[in-house]
Amino acid sequence: MSVSDAALPRAEHAVRVIAQAAVDNEKYFCDLDAVAGDGDAGYSLARGFELLLEDWDSLEYSDPGGLLKRTAIVLSKRIGGSSGPIWSTAFLRAGNTLGSNPEPSGAEVVAALRASIEGIKQRGGANLGDKTLLDALVPAVDELESALAAGDDVKAALTRAATKAREAAEATKGMIAKKGRAAYTGDRSIDSVDAGAMVVATMFDAVAANWR
């Protein structure tokens, strides 16, 4: 199944929605990160995606994979701290996996997301259960794959994935952080959700709500 009859415009729309969600939720993400982290997650993300939106008309690409790779380059220039390499790696791995395919199938998009997950694991040394963005991203991608395989259209599949991402992000409350600044707080990290996981949930929500 093809993701759309015009994949590039839809990919552009999805990336812009993700970028705008990062900018619009800057304070929310910072507040979440401040509970057990250093409180700058929202700021870093917003600056990176803000630059992407500002430079949008000058980006050069001809297919969804190229768009994701260009996004990775922009994010690597602006997002600071440990999150910069993680987010840029995620977009780069996805872009490399899609290659120059102008109309990727649902299965190929899922494969690109899986490549992002592996890139994040390698770059951050994290895995499921470590209380990171992976704890929302992996369940969301699993749900997306299941929905597409069951024959759901893209809008319905994204909605299911967004719901799963939100549930999984909320479930990070009660987990002990094992990576990042939050890991230094030990048991104190149990009392809050992971900021990165909630970032993923918010972005899935935005893409699902605005898919067209």
C-alpha positions in Angstrom: 0.0 0.0 0.0 1.3 3.4 -0.9 1.3 6.0 1.9 -0.3 8.5 -0.5 -0.6 9.3 -4.2 1.6 12.3 -3.6 4.0 11.3 -0.9 6.3 14.3 -1.0 3.7 16.9 -0.2 2.4 14.8 2.6 5.9 14.2 4.0 6.5 18.0 3.9 3.2 18.6 5.7 4.1 16.0 8.4 7.6 17.4 9.0 6.2 21.0 9.2 3.5 19.8 11.7 6.2 18.1 13.8 8.4 21.2 13.7 5.5 23.5 14.7 4.6 21.1 17.6 8.1 21.5 18.9 8.0 25.3 18.7 4.4 25.6 20.2 5.2 23.3 23.1 8.5 24.7 24.1 7.5 25.7 27.6 5.5 22.5 28.2 8.5 20.3 27.3 10.9 22.4 29.4 8.5 22.1 32.4 8.4 18.4 32.0 12.2 18.2 31.7 12.8 20.4 34.7 11.2 17.9 37.1 14.1 15.4 36.8 16.4 16.8 34.1 18.0 20.2 33.3 14.9 21.8 31.9 16.2 22.7 28.5 14.7 20.0 26.3 11.9 22.2 25.0 14.2 25.1 24.3 16.7 23.0 22.4 14.0 21.3 20.3 12.2 24.5 19.6 15.4 26.3 18.3 16.2 23.4 16.0 12.8 23.1 14.5 12.4 26.8 14.4 15.5 27.0 12.2 14.1 24.3 10.0 10.9 26.3 9.4 12.9 29.5 8.8 15.1 27.8 6.2 12.3 25.7 4.7 12.2 27.5 1.3 16.0 27.1 0.8 16.0 23.3 1.5 17.0 21.2 -1.5 15.4 17.8 -1.9 13.2 15.9 -4.4 11.7 13.0 -2.4 10.7 12.2 1.2 14.0 10.6 2.0 15.9 13.7 0.9 13.6 15.9 3.0 14.3 13.8 6.1 18.1 14.0 5.5 18.0 17.8 5.0 16.0 18.0 8.2 18.7 16.0 10.0 21.3 18.4 8.8 19.4 21.5 10.0 18.7 19.9 13.4 22.3 18.9 13.9 23.3 22.5 13.6 21.0 24.0 16.2 19.7 21.5 18.8 22.2 21.4 21.6 23.1 18.9 24.3 22.6 15.2 24.0 19.2 15.6 22.2 20.7 17.1 19.1 22.6 14.0 17.9 19.7 11.8 18.8 17.1 13.8 16.8 19.4 14.4 13.8 20.3 10.7 13.8 16.6 9.7 13.9 15.8 11.8 10.8 19.0 10.8 9.0 18.5 7.1 9.5 14.9 7.4 8.3 15.9 9.4 5.3 18.7 6.9 4.3 16.3 4.0 4.6 13.7 5.6 2.3 16.5 6.5 -0.1 15.2 8.2 -3.3 11.9 6.3 -3.3 9.2 8.9 -4.5 6.2 6.9 -3.2 7.2 4.7 -0.2 4.7 2.1 0.9 3.4 1.9 4.5 5.8 -1.0 5.2 8.7 1.1 3.9 7.7 4.0 6.1 7.6 1.7 9.1 11.0 0.3 8.1 12.3 3.9 8.1 10.9 4.5 11.6 12.5 1.3 12.8 15.8 2.5 11.4 15.4 5.7 13.4 14.8 3.7 16.5 18.0 1.7 16.0 19.9 4.9 15.4 18.6 6.4 18.6 19.5 3.2 20.5 23.0 3.3 19.1 23.6 7.0 19.5 22.1 7.3 23.0 22.9 3.8 24.3 19.3 3.5 25.5 16.7 0.8 25.1 13.1 0.1 26.1 12.6 0.5 29.8 15.3 3.1 30.3 12.6 5.9 30.5 13.5 7.7 27.3 11.6 8.7 24.2 12.0 5.1 23.0 9.4 4.1 25.5 6.8 6.0 23.5 8.3 5.7 20.0 8.7 1.9 19.9 5.1 1.1 21.0 3.7 3.8 18.6 5.6 2.4 15.6 4.5 -1.2 16.6 0.9 0.1 16.6 1.3 1.9 13.3 2.7 -1.2 11.7 -0.2 -3.3 13.1 -2.8 -0.9 11.9 -1.4 -0.6 8.4 -1.1 -4.4 8.2 -4.7 -4.7 9.2 -5.8 -2.5 6.3 -6.4 0.8 8.2 -6.0 3.9 6.1 -3.1 6.2 7.0 -5.3 8.6 9.1 -6.7 5.8 11.2 -3.3 4.1 11.6 -1.7 7.4 12.7 -4.6 8.0 15.2 -4.0 4.5 16.7 -0.3 5.1 16.9 -0.8 8.5 18.5 -3.1 7.0 21.1 -0.5 4.3 21.9 2.3 6.8 22.1 0.3 8.9 24.6 -0.5 5.8 26.7 3.1 4.7 26.7 4.4 8.2 27.5 2.0 8.4 30.5 3.2 4.9 31.6 6.8 6.2 32.0 5.6 7.7 35.3 6.6 5.0 37.7 9.8 4.1 35.8 13.3 4.9 37.0 15.3 6.9 34.6 18.5 5.1 33.5 19.8 7.5 30.9 20.4 11.3 30.7 20.4 13.8 33.4 17.3 12.3 35.0 19.3 9.2 35.8 21.2 11.1 38.4 18.0 11.7 40.4 17.5 8.0 41.1 14.2 7.2 42.7 13.0 10.8 42.4 12.6 10.3 38.6 9.7 7.8 39.4 7.3 10.5 40.1 7.2 12.1 36.7 6.7 11.2 33.1 9.7 11.2 30.7 9.9 14.5 28.8 11.3 12.8 25.7 8.5 10.3 25.6 5.9 13.0 25.9 7.6 14.9 23.1 7.1 11.9 20.9 3.4 11.5 22.0 2.7 15.2 21.3 4.3 15.0 17.8 2.3 11.8 17.0 -0.9 13.6 18.2 -0.1 16.6 16.0 0.6 14.5 12.8 -2.5 12.4 13.3 -4.8 15.4 14.0 -3.5 17.3 10.9 -3.1 14.4 8.4 -4.8 15.2 5.2 
